[in-house]
């Protein structure tokens, strides 16, 4: 494996990797450091590769696994450069122990210039997508041989990963990792295990010159489904949730009747003073776009329309149920208002007005499953959040599925099914973290909800442009980062302006 030229951060072979992978040809990207640009290309290569295998639904899993293997490879390369600079022989036991005592502190804490030196060195990493007959492999290769001590440590991690039944076990068992192959590798392997891959699907080897970590995607793994293994208490919690309020269902039926008058709908709502207050509050909230301040239910029906009233009825009913059982998680609900505003604005900007109410409601309800999980498994969820922070993983849903047997997206969709919500709303909630899996008939809606989620998550430092779903960016013509950020700034400014206006009116 040749080293990189100093002037280049990376290179791909073939240059038109998308076309090559679509044609069933091998392809790779080579680099020294995992920059946002490199990560973006890897995700795009992976998307094309998995699409050819009809395994695109495993994209999030593979992204996390490959990133972990890359980070381990870069750490291994950094270790070699560090030992070389310290005139230590990594193959000598005494030198190895001496070097490892200071490696982590010197490289990742005290010397920020070190990674720049690594980027200009001949130590490289290659992510290679291989297709040979019925065997498909993803290799993460670095151009240094792994030593026996490191190989033993990794093999031990592999055994441990397949013995754990819960991610919490791994978290409790391994907290420190000076070698770079600890908790993160176990998480990666548990993801594979959860998807149905046997232990032999992962292998690490060396030929004395390079080290290769390989994922074998055998024909027998094709077209498999991720199985939801829900804990009984989660099933019980969903089954014990109250039915949707009957009075709201009756008003919804009235709204759906084209012969219903504004007065009839308003009178029906006014029979429940609590509902009147809730609807007017929602209609004038910072999360809902209305043309002007709404003072009465009659005005609400006129200004917002029956579709808008129906949306607020659902939101009010859900909030009533959640407040009765999960009041302490109202911050999650309140944070959803901004995402809902974003989704409604995006729908209207892209001339998808007919989807604006669905987009608003789906974004508002997207995290109701998280509230349920937090109430049932608070310790488990906190450990997941600790792991996400520790390993800088973007997708908490994957870890939820490993630890709890279900993601909050899936759980949210189940709750909405229990309440007999529209199928479009159910699917939007189920796939709002996985737009590439969205059913074709709901793709427009799911892409809108996903983009709103991305924008709001970027503001909380939990997301970035480079890892956004490429198909979604294509759909909105936002592949250019400048255009993406420009739209984000526009929507955020509109939201801030709306909040300021609302505050002035209510003062």
Residue pairs with C-beta under 8 A, 6 or more apart in sequence:
1 30
1 124
1 126
1 141
1 143
1 210
2 124
3 121
3 122
3 123
3 124
3 143
4 10
4 11
4 30
4 31
4 32
4 122
4 124
6 120
9 31
9 32
9 33
9 35
9 37
9 38
9 119
10 29
10 30
10 31
10 35
10 37
10 38
10 41
11 29
11 30
12 27
12 28
12 29
12 30
12 41
12 45
13 27
13 28
13 30
14 20
14 25
14 27
17 27
17 29
17 41
17 45
17 48
18 44
18 45
18 48
20 26
20 27
21 27
21 45
21 48
21 49
21 52
21 129
22 48
22 52
24 52
24 131
25 131
26 128
26 129
26 130
26 131
27 45
27 128
27 129
28 126
28 127
28 128
28 129
29 38
29 41
29 42
29 45
29 126
29 127
30 124
30 125
30 126
31 38
31 124
31 125
32 74
32 77
32 118
32 119
32 120
32 121
32 123
32 124
32 125
33 74
33 115
33 118
33 119
34 67
34 70
34 71
34 74
34 125
36 464
36 465
36 466
37 466
39 67
39 466
39 467
40 466
40 467
42 66
42 70
42 127
43 63
43 466
43 467
43 470
44 470
45 127
45 129
46 59
46 62
46 63
46 66
46 129
46 138
47 56
47 59
47 436
47 470
47 471
49 129
49 136
49 138
50 56
50 58
50 59
50 62
52 131
53 136
53 217
53 222
54 222
54 223
55 217
55 221
55 222
56 436
56 437
57 226
57 434
57 436
57 437
58 195
58 226
59 434
59 436
60 395
60 397
60 398
60 433
60 434
61 191
61 192
61 195
61 398
62 138
62 215
63 395
63 467
64 187
64 188
64 191
64 393
64 395
64 398
65 188
65 191
65 192
65 215
66 127
66 138
66 140
68 184
68 185
68 187
68 188
68 391
69 140
69 185
69 188
69 213
70 125
70 127
70 140
71 180
71 184
72 180
72 181
72 184
72 185
72 213
73 125
73 140
73 141
73 142
73 211
73 213
74 118
74 125
74 142
75 180
76 142
76 144
76 146
76 150
76 180
76 211
77 118
77 121
77 123
77 124
77 125
77 142
77 143
77 144
78 107
78 114
78 115
78 118
78 123
79 90
79 99
79 103
79 180
80 90
80 123
80 144
81 114
81 117
81 118
81 121
81 123
82 99
82 103
82 106
82 107
82 114
83 89
83 90
83 95
83 99
86 99
88 95
88 96
88 98
88 99
89 95
90 96
90 99
90 147
91 147
96 147
96 149
100 178
100 179
103 178
104 178
106 114
107 114
107 115
122 143
123 142
123 143
123 144
124 142
124 143
125 140
125 141
125 142
126 139
126 140
126 141
126 142
127 138
127 139
127 140
127 141
128 138
128 139
128 140
128 141
129 138
130 136
130 137
130 138
130 139
134 218
134 219
135 216
135 217
135 218
135 219
136 216
136 217
136 218
137 214
137 215
137 216
137 217
138 214
138 215
138 217
139 212
139 213
139 214
140 212
140 213
140 214
141 210
141 211
141 212
141 213
142 210
142 211
143 209
143 210
144 210
144 211
145 206
145 207
145 208
145 209
145 210
145 211
146 154
146 204
146 206
146 211
150 179
150 181
151 204
151 206
153 179
153 181
154 181
154 185
154 204
155 204
157 181
157 182
157 185
157 186
157 189
158 185
158 189
158 199
158 202
159 199
160 170
160 173
160 174
160 186
161 170
161 185
161 186
161 188
161 189
161 190
161 193
162 189
162 193
162 199
164 170
164 173
164 186
164 190
166 380
166 402
166 403
167 187
167 190
167 383
167 384
167 387
167 399
167 402
167 403
168 379
168 380
168 383
168 403
170 183
170 186
170 187
170 190
171 183
171 383
171 386
171 387
174 182
174 183
174 186
175 183
176 182
177 183
177 184
183 387
183 390
183 391
184 391
187 387
187 391
187 393
187 399
187 402
189 202
190 402
191 398
191 402
192 201
192 202
192 215
193 199
194 226
194 401
194 402
195 224
195 226
196 221
196 224
196 226
196 227
197 215
197 221
200 216
201 215
201 216
201 217
201 218
201 221
202 213
202 214
202 215
202 216
203 213
203 214
203 216
204 211
204 212
204 213
204 214
205 211
205 212
205 214
206 212
226 401
228 401
228 405
228 406
228 410
229 405
229 406
230 404
230 405
230 406
231 376
231 377
231 404
231 405
233 376
234 372
234 373
234 376
234 377
234 404
234 405
234 406
234 411
237 372
237 375
237 376
238 372
238 411
238 414
238 415
238 418
239 418
241 321
241 325
241 415
241 418
242 321
242 324
243 419
244 317
244 321
244 419
244 420
245 317
245 320
245 321
247 271
247 272
247 275
248 275
248 313
248 314
248 316
248 317
250 268
251 265
251 268
251 269
251 275
251 309
251 313
252 310
252 313
252 314
254 260
254 264
254 265
254 268
255 265
255 306
255 307
255 309
255 310
255 313
256 306
256 310
260 306
262 298
262 301
262 302
263 298
265 301
265 306
265 309
266 296
266 297
266 298
266 300
266 301
269 275
269 276
269 279
269 297
269 309
270 276
270 297
275 313
275 316
276 297
278 312
278 316
278 319
278 320
279 297
279 300
279 309
279 312
279 313
279 316
280 294
280 295
280 296
280 297
280 300
282 288
282 312
282 315
282 316
283 290
283 294
283 300
283 304
283 308
283 312
284 290
284 293
284 294
284 502
284 505
284 506
285 337
285 502
286 337
286 338
286 341
286 495
286 498
286 499
286 502
287 336
287 337
287 338
287 340
287 341
287 360
287 364
288 312
288 337
288 340
288 341
288 344
288 360
289 341
289 344
289 345
289 348
289 498
290 303
290 304
290 308
291 303
292 303
293 505
294 300
294 303
294 304
300 308
300 309
300 312
301 309
304 312
307 357
308 357
310 357
311 357
311 360
311 361
314 361
314 365
314 421
315 361
315 364
315 365
318 365
318 368
318 419
319 333
322 329
322 330
322 333
322 368
322 371
323 330
325 375
326 371
326 372
326 374
326 375
329 370
329 371
329 374
329 375
332 367
332 370
332 371
332 374
333 367
333 371
335 367
335 456
336 363
336 364
336 365
336 366
336 367
337 364
338 456
338 495
339 363
339 364
339 366
339 452
339 453
339 455
339 456
340 359
340 360
340 361
340 363
340 364
340 452
341 360
341 495
341 498
342 363
342 451
342 452
342 455
342 456
342 491
342 495
343 359
343 360
343 362
343 363
343 448
343 449
343 451
343 452
344 356
344 357
344 359
344 360
344 363
345 491
345 494
345 495
346 352
346 359
346 448
346 451
346 452
346 476
346 491
347 353
347 355
347 356
347 359
347 360
347 448
348 356
349 487
350 448
350 476
352 359
352 444
352 448
355 444
355 445
355 448
358 422
358 424
358 425
358 428
358 445
359 428
359 445
359 448
359 449
359 452
361 425
362 425
362 428
362 429
362 432
362 445
362 449
363 432
363 449
363 452
363 453
365 412
365 416
365 425
365 429
366 409
366 412
366 428
366 429
366 432
366 449
366 453
367 408
367 412
368 412
368 415
368 416
368 429
369 407
369 408
369 409
369 410
369 411
369 412
369 413
369 414
369 415
369 429
370 408
370 412
372 408
372 411
372 415
373 381
373 400
373 404
373 406
373 408
373 411
374 381
377 403
377 404
380 403
380 404
381 400
381 404
383 403
384 396
384 399
384 400
384 403
385 396
387 393
387 399
388 396
388 399
393 399
394 462
394 463
394 467
395 433
397 407
397 408
397 409
397 433
397 434
398 407
400 406
400 407
400 408
401 407
401 410
407 433
409 429
409 430
409 431
409 432
409 433
409 434
410 430
412 429
412 430
413 426
413 427
413 429
413 430
416 425
416 426
416 429
417 426
423 442
424 442
424 445
427 438
427 439
427 442
427 445
427 446
428 442
428 445
428 446
428 449
431 437
431 438
431 439
431 442
431 446
431 450
432 446
432 449
432 450
432 453
433 450
433 453
435 443
435 446
435 447
435 450
435 469
435 471
435 472
436 469
436 471
436 472
438 446
438 447
443 475
447 472
447 475
447 476
450 469
450 472
451 472
451 476
451 478
454 463
454 468
455 488
455 491
455 492
457 463
458 464
458 465
458 488
459 492
465 481
465 484
465 485
468 484
470 479
473 479
473 484
476 487
477 483
478 484
478 487
